[in-house]
C-alpha cells in the first residue's frame, strides 16, 4: 500500500489518498473544525480502496487522486 497526505493552503493535513493496487485508490477527508487523525484517515482510505465507495471525493482532492493513480500504476507493476 502506498499513501500520501492531502494538505490545505496552510500545509495542515486534511486528508489521505492511498492505493492498494494499480486501479484501487481510496481517500478520506476531515470536515472543517474536525481534528485530523492520520491513523483513522488511512484506515478509512484503505477501506474505500478495497471495498469501493459511492461517496464522491471533494473537488480539491481530484489532483491528488489523479496523482496517486498515476503513481500506483508505476509502483504496482
C-alpha positions in Angstrom: 0.0 0.0 0.0 1.2 3.5 -0.8 -0.3 6.7 0.5 0.1 10.4 0.7 -1.4 13.1 2.8 -3.6 15.9 1.4 -2.8 19.3 2.8 -4.6 22.7 2.8 -3.1 26.0 1.9 -1.6 26.4 5.4 0.1 23.0 4.9 -2.1 21.3 7.6 -3.0 17.6 6.9 -6.7 17.4 5.9 -6.9 14.0 4.3 -5.3 10.9 2.9 -5.2 9.3 -0.5 -4.0 5.7 -0.7 -3.6 2.9 -3.3 -3.6 -0.8 -2.6 -3.4 -1.8 -6.3 -2.9 -0.1 -9.6 -6.6 0.6 -10.0 -7.8 0.6 -6.4 -7.5 4.1 -5.0 -9.2 5.3 -1.8 -9.4 8.7 0.0 -10.5 10.2 3.3 -11.1 13.8 4.3 -11.9 15.5 7.6 -14.6 18.2 7.9 -13.8 21.7 8.8 -13.5 22.0 12.5 -12.5 18.4 13.0 -9.1 17.3 14.1 -7.3 15.1 11.5 -6.2 11.7 12.7 -3.6 10.1 10.4 -4.4 6.6 11.6 -8.1 6.8 11.3 -7.8 8.6 7.9 -5.6 5.9 6.5 -7.9 3.2 7.8 -10.9 4.9 6.0 -9.0 5.4 2.8 -7.8 1.8 2.7 -11.3 0.6 3.3 -12.7 2.7 0.4 -9.9 1.4 -1.9 -10.6 -2.2 -1.0 -14.4 -2.1 -0.9 -15.2 0.7 -3.3 -17.3 3.6 -2.3 -20.2 5.6 -3.8 -19.1 8.7 -1.9 -17.8 11.5 -4.1 -14.4 12.9 -3.1 -14.1 16.6 -2.5 -13.2 18.5 -5.7 -10.0 19.7 -4.0 -8.8 16.1 -3.9 -9.1 15.4 -7.7 -5.5 16.3 -8.5 -4.2 14.2 -5.5 -6.3 11.3 -6.6 -5.1 11.5 -10.2 -1.5 11.7 -9.0 -2.0 8.7 -6.7 -3.5 6.7 -9.6 -0.5 7.5 -11.8 1.9 6.7 -9.0 0.2 3.4 -8.3 0.4 2.3 -11.9 4.1 2.8 -11.8 4.5 1.2 -8.3 2.3 -1.9 -8.8 3.8 -3.3 -12.0 
